[in-house]
């Protein structure tokens, strides 16, 4: 039975389908574990069935240009940003207005704001201020002496950019927007750093199982497979830092640089999302000889071999920011 026509505002922001197939028990959209193809899962009796999204229109007589057809296209794209979509769920923000559909903590915003503050002071003094500690970066934002220098930098940058009106207000809004966008990069950076938990766990496991040749060889293989993608992620974070490290250039071509940050945010998020399959296991397991560790290593070996074989061509996300 059709759900009927929904209000336009809701249908533009939510997966509100008309066709009755989307009311079947267990209906949801995921990436197939077999080949990462977007599929719709549902229950037919006692069976769990997967239907590729691209075949749903022909299988159930849905016109590709109908609203349901457009929502199916949106669902396939949405799985780049979320692990699962169910009928009635909100369409990921990335597909609506470019903002992120996931949240960050206040500390990520504070770190991003601190980095921008360092850039402002560095630009003003012509020296190099190196602060890497998140705690120090957070403290910088509230330091009265730093605030005075930032105010002076605002005045000079406003003159360079020929801003009218209140330069403090205008630049303050831009800095705040940049900090909000970069806070997602900081959250992803923190997430990427936890991948070293896997590397450290494998190193410990290699020592524990050194007398068991087959297990030891599999661990070495996992160490080999895991290094390139983690190194690649670190290189991409370094690239974002380099491209967003010049505060005047960032503020001068503000809209273009916001778009660049969002593009890299999505790229990094999509690269990190699959690691959830094994990361939580390594964060909670006790690395000692046990059936639990061996089961986790087996799952990790399968994950790495499937996604990161040596045949994979590693590439940096070479997207220079507008200057």
N, C-alpha and C positions, 0 to 999 in steps of 0.2 A: 504494500500500500504506500503510495507516494506521501512524502512528508509535506507536500504543498510548497507554494512559493514563499520564501522567507523574505523579510525586509532587506532591501538592497545593502544597507550598512552592514548587517550581519553577514550576508553572503559575500561581501567583499573582504571580510577579515577572518572568516571561519570556514571550515570544511563542512558545509551543509549541503549534502547531496540529496537528489530527488529519487534516484532509482532505488527500488526495494532491495537490490543486492547488497547495498551498503548498510542494511539493517540486519544482515545475517549475523548470527552469534560469532563472536571472536574476530569480527572484521577490523583489520588494521593494516597499515602500510609499513613495510620494513625493507631493508636491503637483504636480499637472500644470502644466507650464509654460504651457499655453494659458489656463487659467482658475483655477489654484490649488485645484482640486478634489482631494481625497484619492483617489488611484488606486493600484491594484496593477499593477506592471509585471512582465512575464514574456516569455520567448522562446518563440515557436511556430515551429519551423523556423528560417528566416532572418529572421522578422518580430519586431519589438519591439511588444508589445501592451500597451495600457493599459485596465484595466477599473475604472470608478468603484467605490470601496469599497461605496457604498450599493447597488450592483447585484450584488455578489458572492454574496449569500445566494440571490437568485432564480436567478442564472446557474448556480450549482453546487449547488443544493439544500441550502444550509446554513441550519439553523433559527436565526433571530435570537437566541433565548434560549439556544441551545447555547453551550458554552464557546468554540467557534470564532467564533460570532456575536458574543459579548461581546468577544473579543479583537479582532475587526475594528472594533468601536466604539472600543475602546481605542487601536487603531492610528491611526484617524482623528484622535482627540484628541491622540495623541502627536506627530503631525506639527506641532503648534504649538510644540514644544520642540526637536525634532531634525529634521534635513533628510531623513533616510532611516531606514527601519526594515526589517530583514530577519527572516524566521522564525528564532527562536532568540535574538534580541536581548533585552536587558533592557528591561522596561517603564520608561519615563521616571519618575524619582522623583517628579516633580511630580504624577503621577497616583496614586502609591501613598501617600506620606506628606507631600507638600507641599514637601519639600526640592528643591534644584536638581539636575539630572542632569548639569550641567557644572561644571568646576572653576575655582577662582580661585587666584591666586598669593598668597604670604605677604604681599607688599607691599600688596595690597588689604585684607587683614585688618588690617594695621598702620595703614593710613590710617584705616579705619573706627574702630579702637580709639582712635586719636589724636583723631578728631573727637568721640567720646563723652567722652574725657578733658577736652577743651576745654569741653564742655557742663557737665560736673561742676564744674570750676573756676569757670566763669562763673556757674553757679547759686549757688555758695557765696559768691563775692565780690560778686555783684550787678553786677559790671562786665561789659564785653564784651571777650572775648579773640578776636581775629580771626587765624587762622592758615590760610593757604591752601596753603602748600607741603607736598607729601606728605613730603618729607624732614624738615621741622620737626615735622609731626604724628607721625611715627615716633619722633623723639627725645623728644617730650613724654612718651610713655608710660614712659620709663626715667628721667626727671629726678627726683632724690630730693625736691626741693622740691614738685614737682607731685604726687608720690606721697603726700606728707604731707597736701596739701590734699584729694586724692581720698579719703584715709582719713577725714578730717574730714567731707567731704561724705557719705560712706557712713553715718557715724554719725547725721548730721542727717536724711538721707533715711529711714533705718531707723526713726527716731522718727516721722517724718511718716506712714510707711506702716504703723506699728505691727507691724513684723516681729519675730518671736520667734527665739530661737536665736542663732546667730552672724551678725550683720548683714553683716560683711565677706564671709563665705562666700556668703551668700544673694545679696547684691547683686553680688558678684563673678561668680557664675554667670549672673545676668541680663545683666550688662554684656557678658560673654563671648559669650552667645547673641546679643545684639543686634549685637555686632561681627561675628560670623560671618554673620548674615543681611544686614547692611549691606555686608559685603565684596563681595557680588554686585552691589549698586548701584554700588559704586566701580569694579568691573571693567567694568560696562556703561557707566559714565560715561567711562572711559578709551577704550572702544571707540567710543562716540559721538563723542568728540573727534577721532578719526581720520577721520570723515566730512569734516572740513574739508580733508583731502588732496584730495578730489574737487573741492571748491569752488576751492581754490587752483590745481589743475591746469587747471580750466576757465578760470580767469582768465588763466593763462599762455597757454593755447591760443588764447584770444580775441585776444591780442596777436600771436601767431605767425601766425594766419590772418586778420588784419584786412583783407588785400587780397582775400580770397576771400569774396564776399558770401554765397553759399549756406551755406558752412561756418560763417561767422561768425554768421549768423542762427540756425543750429541750436544753436550754443554758447550764444547768448543765451537760447534757449528752454530749454536744459538748466539754465542758471543760474536761470531763473525757476521751473522745476519743482522743483529741488532745495532751494530756500530754505525753503518752508513745512514740509516734513517734518522738516528739521533744526532749524528754529526750534521746532517743536512738541515735539521730543525734549528740547531744552534747557529748555523750559517745564515739562515733566513732571519732569525732574530737580530743577528749582527747587521744584516742588510737593512732591516727596518730602522734600527738605531742610527745607522749611517745616513739614511735618507731623511730622517726626521730630526737630525742633530743640529741643523742650522735654523735658529729661531726666526730670523728675519725672513728667510726664504719660506718658512712654514706659514708665517703670517701674511706674507705678500700674496701668495697664491693659495689662499686659505681653503676655498671650496675644493680645488683640485687635490690638495693634500689630505683633506678629510676623506675624499673618495679613495685615495691611495691607502690610507690607514685601514679603512673598512675592507678593502680588497685583500690586504695582507692579513687582517684579522680573520676573515673567512677562510683564507688559504691555510693558515696555521691551525685554525679550529678544525677544519676538515681533516688535516693531517694527524691531529692528536686524537680525534674522536675514536678511531678504531682501537687504540691502545687500551681503552676502557675494558676491553675483552679480557685482558690479563693483568692490568696494572693493580686493580684493587686486591687481587689475589696475592701479589708480591708484597703489597703494603701490610697485609695482615698475617701472612704465613710466617711460622718460625722456621728459619733456614737451618734445619737439622735433618739427618737421615730419617725419612718417614714416608708413609704412603701418600700423605697430603702433599708434601713437597714434590714427590715423583709425579703425582697426577697434575700438579701445576706446571711442572717442567714439560710434561707431555703436551699439555694444552698450549703452552708457550711455543714449543717447537712447531706445532701445527700452525699456529698463528703467524709466526715469523716466516716459515717456509712458504705459506700461502701468499703473504703480502709483500715480503721483502727478499725474494730470491735474488741471487747475484746477477740474474739477467736483467733486473730492473735498472733502468737508466736513471741515475740520480741527477737531479737538476736543481739549481737554485731558482727561486721565484724571481726572475730578473725583471722587476718592474720598477724602473727609476721613478721617483716622485717628481712631479712637476716643479720646475725651478723658474 
